[in-house]
Amino acid sequence: MKVPISECAMIDLDAPVLPAYEAVVKGVKRWMVWCKHCKPWHRHGAVDGHREAHRDNQSSPYWTTGYNLVYAGEWKPEAT
């Protein structure tokens, strides 16, 4: 079930929640999210809410549900 959380964002109550770490990439604020299924960091716009999976990894559970992002602090690449 998708629920609006702002004028332009929603969450999906059936989707998992992933921590998102804020970083500035080429002068733009982004949220970095680790995908445990395909193993890279993904960049998203810096706002809470639901995202659809964009990779062709149909074996990932995110393929059918997507995932919700929640702010988890500043991204520290040296800690990854």
Secondary structure as UniProt FT lines:
FT   STRAND          2..4
FT   STRAND          10..12
FT   TURN            13..14
FT   STRAND          17..25
FT   TURN            26..27
FT   STRAND          28..34
FT   TURN            36..38
FT   STRAND          41..45
FT   STRAND          49..51
FT   TURN            58..59
FT   HELIX           62..65
FT   STRAND          67..74
FT   HELIX           77..79
//
